[in-house]
Amino acid sequence: MLVSPTPIGPRHQTHPQLATAISVMQLFVLVVGVAGVFITLGRKDAILDRQDRDLSELRSIVGDLVKSQVLGAANDQKHGEALQQVANRLDRLEGRR
């Protein structure tokens, strides 16, 4: 009696279509995973770029506010000097009476 080294029967047959389908699914999952990583990195880069632009704009706004504060203080000093001169003139006018 001859015995075959490879088992024969429905339980031992290979299914090339199933193996191909599994391989295709593995490739699909791998591609989706890699694409997800790149999308995540792209989103983070976009967020960092937007925050960098916002920070630059904020820096410019703060600079303008500092300039206006300095100019306001200088104007206040000039107004104070002008008011003091008016007060001195009024004192002189009252002193002449």
PEZI-V152137 format. One record per residue. RES is the residue in one small letter. PSI is psi in whole degrees, -180 to 180 (NA if undefined). OMEGA is omega as a letter, one per 40 degrees, with the letter a starting at -180 (* if undefined). Layout:
RES,PSI,OMEGA  RES,PSI,OMEGA
This chain:
m,131,i  l,132,i  v,129,a  s,136,i  p,-25,i  t,125,i  p,142,i  i,138,i  g,169,a  p,-28,a  r,-21,a  h,7,i  q,143,i  t,150,i  h,96,a  p,-30,i  q,-38,i  l,-43,i  a,-41,i  t,-43,i  a,-41,i  i,-42,i  s,-42,i  v,-41,i  m,-40,i  q,-43,i  l,-42,i  f,-46,i  v,-40,i  l,-45,i  v,-42,i  v,-41,i  g,-46,i  v,-43,i  a,-40,i  g,-40,i  v,-46,a  f,-38,i  i,-42,i  t,-44,i  l,-40,i  g,-41,i  r,-43,a  k,-40,i  d,-41,i  a,-41,i  i,-44,i  l,-41,i  d,-44,i  r,-42,i  q,-35,i  d,-43,i  r,-43,i  d,-40,i  l,-40,i  s,-42,i  e,-42,i  l,-40,i  r,-42,i  s,-43,i  i,-43,i  v,-40,i  g,-43,i  d,-39,i  l,-40,i  v,-44,i  k,-45,a  s,-34,i  q,-43,i  v,-45,i  l,-39,i  g,-41,i  a,-40,i  a,-42,i  n,-39,i  d,-40,i  q,-43,i  k,-42,i  h,-40,i  g,-43,i  e,-42,i  a,-42,i  l,-37,i  q,-40,i  q,-42,i  v,-43,i  a,-40,i  n,-42,i  r,-41,i  l,-40,i  d,-41,i  r,-39,i  l,-42,i  e,-33,i  g,-25,a  r,-19,a  r,NA,*
